[in-house]
Amino acid sequence: MLPPSACFVPAEGGNTRPSQQPGAGRTVEGMDHRAETRDFLTTRRARITPEQAGLPAYGTSRRVPGLRREEAAMLAGVSVDYYTRLERGNLSGVSDSVLDALVRALRLDDAERDHLYDLARQANTGPRARAGRRRTTATLRPAVQQLLDAMTGAPAYVRNGRLDILGANHLARAVFAPVFRDGDSRPNLARFVFLDPASQDFYREWERLAEDVVALLRAEAGRDPYDKDLTDLIGELSTRNDRFRTWWAAHDVRLHRSGVKQLRHPLVGDLNLAYESMALTTDQGLQLNAYSAAPDSPDQDALNLLASWAATEKQPQAGNRD
């Protein structure tokens, strides 16, 4: 077992891993909005069989997987020509009623529906409105950090849509020690998952979590395709990781509101923590993630042990203020 000090992040310090700076790798200068829309709609159509849609399947050979365009158009109640225009990425002037019809025809879930509406919103937003859009909050307000610090029994951090961690409490730094071990004041979860081999030891269900990370970034790209830091990150990960590139091409999107994280912590071993993700309504684009263990469980005992160690690590810093 490692000593507690090996897992906790100093306020400042060196870096023993290869550099993962945000500017590394190939840069994507911007998202091709029409291509994004085209690929999203075609991949959604391809996964639905006629039988699933309640349509007769004539013959045994079909040139395309899933529904044909004319079948999707019929289900959406629009002409084939108009559906073809939409699927080619032209959402200009599309009405909410047509979008809702596409949602029903393509059996989109809540995350996919939101993504489709985000794509339509971008298609119908002019350059002046884009220039004046409300940007994601870049820094954490002191009051939010105070809230995190007050949550002594629950690991908690705040992230943005690019999965940069903007602030965390001491217990979160203890639980997610491998993420913070470089001493980076703003670690990025996507870079950790796809560029750091330690992530595959830390996350017991690495593949499922990694697919979720890609889907979260895809959804964020739909909300804000002109975020250069985001497009740079996607370009970097696509260049440096084959699995990211493959999953990115699937155009899957997901919501990340609650669930269970299955971790393998270097100090306490296996750890199962339920999480809730909550939007900070005052701070555009920021989410607070908080974690908890089942009462009177081995996971709670492990969390209590990490909390004790985190408090021990914190004491010398408090003493230095005097």
C-alpha positions in Angstrom: 0.0 0.0 0.0 1.3 3.4 -0.9 1.7 6.1 1.8 -1.0 8.7 1.8 1.3 11.4 0.6 1.9 9.6 -2.6 -1.7 10.0 -3.7 -2.4 13.6 -2.8 -1.7 16.6 -4.9 0.5 19.4 -3.6 -0.5 22.9 -4.1 2.3 23.3 -6.6 4.7 20.7 -8.0 6.4 18.9 -10.8 5.1 16.5 -13.4 6.3 12.9 -13.8 4.2 12.1 -16.8 4.5 13.0 -20.5 3.2 16.4 -21.3 -0.5 16.6 -22.1 -0.7 20.4 -22.8 -3.9 21.7 -24.4 -2.1 22.8 -27.5 -0.6 19.5 -28.3 -1.5 17.6 -31.4 -3.5 18.6 -34.5 -5.9 21.6 -34.2 -9.4 21.5 -35.6 -10.1 25.1 -36.7 -13.9 24.7 -36.5 -16.8 22.3 -36.9 -18.4 21.7 -40.3 -21.9 22.3 -39.2 -23.6 20.7 -42.2 -21.4 17.7 -42.0 -22.1 17.3 -38.3 -25.9 17.5 -39.0 -25.6 15.1 -42.0 -23.6 12.5 -40.1 -25.8 12.7 -37.0 -29.1 12.2 -38.9 -27.7 9.4 -41.2 -26.3 7.5 -38.3 -29.6 7.7 -36.4 -31.5 6.5 -39.4 -29.1 3.6 -40.0 -29.7 2.1 -36.6 -33.5 1.7 -37.0 -34.8 -1.4 -38.9 -38.2 -1.3 -40.7 -39.5 -3.8 -38.2 -38.6 -1.5 -35.3 -40.4 1.3 -37.0 -43.5 -0.8 -37.7 -43.0 -0.9 -41.4 -43.1 -3.9 -43.7 -39.7 -5.1 -44.9 -40.0 -6.0 -48.6 -37.4 -8.4 -49.8 -34.2 -9.6 -48.1 -31.6 -7.3 -49.6 -31.4 -3.7 -48.7 -28.7 -1.4 -50.0 -28.6 0.6 -46.8 -28.6 -0.4 -43.1 -31.7 0.7 -41.3 -34.4 2.8 -42.8 -34.4 4.2 -46.3 -34.7 8.0 -46.7 -38.2 7.6 -48.1 -39.2 5.5 -45.1 -37.8 8.0 -42.7 -39.6 10.8 -44.6 -42.9 9.0 -44.4 -42.5 8.4 -40.7 -41.7 12.1 -40.1 -44.6 13.2 -42.3 -42.5 15.3 -44.7 -41.7 14.9 -48.4 -38.7 12.9 -49.5 -37.1 16.0 -51.1 -37.5 18.0 -47.8 -36.1 15.1 -45.7 -33.2 14.8 -48.1 -32.4 18.5 -47.7 -32.5 18.1 -43.9 -30.3 15.0 -44.0 -27.8 16.8 -46.2 -27.2 19.2 -43.3 -29.5 22.1 -44.2 -31.6 22.9 -41.1 -32.1 26.5 -42.1 -35.6 27.6 -41.3 -36.7 24.3 -39.9 -39.6 24.5 -37.5 -40.0 22.9 -34.1 -42.8 20.8 -35.4 -40.6 19.3 -38.0 -37.8 18.7 -35.5 -40.3 17.0 -33.2 -41.4 14.8 -36.1 -37.8 13.8 -36.7 -37.4 13.0 -33.0 -40.3 10.6 -33.2 -39.4 9.1 -36.6 -35.8 8.5 -35.7 -36.6 7.4 -32.1 -34.2 9.9 -30.5 -33.7 9.9 -26.8 -33.5 13.0 -24.6 -29.8 13.6 -25.3 -30.2 13.1 -29.0 -33.3 15.4 -29.1 -31.3 18.1 -27.3 -28.4 17.7 -29.8 -30.7 18.0 -32.8 -32.2 21.2 -31.4 -28.7 22.5 -30.7 -27.7 21.8 -34.3 -30.8 23.5 -35.6 -30.2 26.5 -33.3 -26.7 26.9 -34.7 -28.0 26.6 -38.3 -30.4 29.5 -37.7 -28.1 31.8 -35.7 -26.4 34.6 -37.7 -22.8 35.7 -37.2 -23.7 38.7 -35.1 -25.7 36.6 -32.7 -22.9 34.0 -32.5 -20.4 36.8 -31.7 -22.6 38.0 -28.9 -23.4 34.5 -27.4 -23.0 34.0 -23.7 -19.8 32.2 -23.3 -19.0 29.4 -20.8 -17.8 30.8 -17.5 -14.0 30.6 -17.5 -13.2 30.6 -13.8 -14.8 29.5 -10.6 -16.5 32.1 -8.4 -15.1 32.1 -4.8 -18.6 31.4 -3.4 -18.7 28.2 -5.4 -15.3 27.1 -4.1 -16.5 27.8 -0.6 -19.5 25.6 -1.3 -17.2 22.8 -2.4 -15.0 23.2 0.6 -18.0 23.0 2.9 -18.9 19.6 1.5 -16.4 17.8 3.7 -18.2 14.4 3.5 -18.7 14.2 -0.2 -16.2 14.4 -3.0 -17.2 17.2 -5.3 -15.8 19.2 -8.2 -17.0 21.6 -10.9 -16.3 21.1 -14.5 -17.1 22.8 -17.8 -18.4 21.2 -21.0 -14.9 20.5 -22.2 -14.4 18.4 -19.0 -11.9 20.8 -17.5 -12.1 20.6 -13.7 -12.2 24.2 -12.5 -12.4 23.5 -8.8 -12.6 20.6 -6.3 -12.8 20.0 -2.6 -10.0 18.1 -0.7 -12.0 14.9 -0.7 -12.4 15.0 -4.4 -8.7 15.5 -4.8 -8.2 12.4 -2.6 -10.7 10.2 -4.4 -9.6 11.3 -7.9 -5.9 11.5 -7.0 -4.7 9.9 -10.3 -6.5 12.7 -12.2 -4.8 15.4 -10.1 -1.4 13.9 -9.5 0.4 16.2 -12.0 -0.4 19.2 -9.8 -2.3 20.8 -12.8 -4.6 23.4 -11.4 -7.1 22.6 -14.2 -6.9 18.9 -15.2 -9.0 17.7 -18.1 -10.9 14.5 -17.7 -10.9 13.6 -21.4 -7.1 13.9 -21.7 -6.7 11.8 -18.6 -9.0 9.1 -19.9 -7.6 8.9 -23.4 -3.9 10.0 -23.0 -2.9 8.6 -19.6 -2.6 4.8 -19.3 -3.3 5.1 -15.5 -6.9 5.8 -16.3 -7.5 2.2 -17.4 -6.4 1.0 -13.9 -8.4 3.8 -12.1 -11.7 3.3 -13.9 -12.8 -0.3 -13.6 -15.3 0.2 -16.4 -13.0 2.2 -18.5 -14.5 1.5 -21.9 -18.0 2.5 -21.0 -16.7 5.6 -19.2 -14.5 6.5 -22.2 -17.5 6.2 -24.6 -19.5 8.5 -22.3 -16.6 11.0 -22.4 -16.8 11.1 -26.2 -20.5 11.4 -26.2 -20.3 14.3 -23.7 -17.8 16.1 -25.9 -20.0 15.5 -29.0 -23.0 17.0 -27.3 -20.9 20.0 -26.2 -19.7 20.5 -29.8 -23.3 20.7 -30.8 -24.0 23.4 -28.2 -20.9 25.4 -28.9 -19.2 24.5 -32.2 -17.2 27.7 -32.2 -15.3 27.0 -29.0 -11.7 26.9 -30.2 -10.5 25.2 -27.0 -13.0 22.5 -27.6 -12.1 22.0 -31.2 -8.4 21.9 -30.3 -9.1 19.3 -27.7 -11.1 17.1 -30.1 -8.3 17.5 -32.7 -5.7 16.5 -30.2 -7.5 13.4 -29.0 -8.5 12.3 -32.5 -4.8 12.5 -33.5 -3.4 10.8 -30.5 -6.0 8.0 -29.8 -7.5 5.6 -32.3 -10.4 4.6 -30.0 -11.4 8.2 -29.5 -11.4 8.8 -33.3 -13.5 5.7 -33.8 -16.1 6.6 -31.2 -16.2 10.2 -32.3 -17.2 9.1 -35.8 -20.3 7.3 -34.2 -21.9 10.7 -33.4 -23.4 9.4 -30.1 -24.5 11.9 -27.5 -25.5 11.2 -23.9 -26.7 13.0 -20.8 -24.6 12.6 -17.7 -27.0 13.4 -14.8 -26.6 10.5 -12.3 -25.1 7.1 -12.0 -22.4 5.1 -10.3 -18.6 5.4 -10.7 -16.6 2.2 -10.2 -13.1 3.1 -9.3 -9.9 1.3 -8.3 -8.2 3.6 -5.9 -4.4 3.2 -5.4 -4.9 3.5 -1.6 -8.3 1.9 -0.7 -8.9 -0.4 -3.6 -12.3 -0.8 -5.3 -14.7 2.0 -4.6 -18.3 2.4 -5.8 -19.7 5.9 -5.6 -23.1 7.2 -6.7 -22.9 10.6 -8.4 -25.3 13.4 -9.2 -24.4 16.1 -11.8 -26.1 19.5 -11.3 -25.9 22.6 -13.5 -24.8 25.8 -11.9 -27.5 28.1 -13.2 -25.6 31.3 -12.5 -22.4 30.1 -14.3 -22.9 29.3 -17.9 -21.9 25.8 -18.9 -20.6 24.6 -15.5 -21.7 21.4 -13.8 -21.2 20.4 -10.1 -20.5 16.7 -9.7 -20.9 15.3 -6.2 -20.3 11.7 -5.1 -21.5 9.6 -2.1 -21.2 6.0 -0.8 -24.0 3.8 0.5 -24.3 4.3 4.3 -22.6 1.6 6.5 -20.9 0.0 3.5 -17.3 -0.8 2.8 -17.4 2.0 0.3 -18.3 4.4 3.0 -15.6 3.1 5.2 -13.1 3.7 2.4 -14.4 7.2 1.8 -14.1 8.0 5.5 -10.5 6.8 5.4 -9.7 9.0 2.4 -11.4 11.9 4.1 -9.2 11.4 7.2 -6.1 11.4 5.0 -7.3 14.4 3.1 -7.7 16.3 6.4 -4.2 15.3 7.4 -2.8 16.6 4.2 -4.7 19.8 4.6 -3.4 20.6 8.1 0.2 21.7 7.2 -1.2 24.1 4.6 -3.5 25.7 7.2 -0.6 26.0 9.6 1.4 27.9 7.0 -1.0 30.7 7.0 -0.1 31.7 10.6 
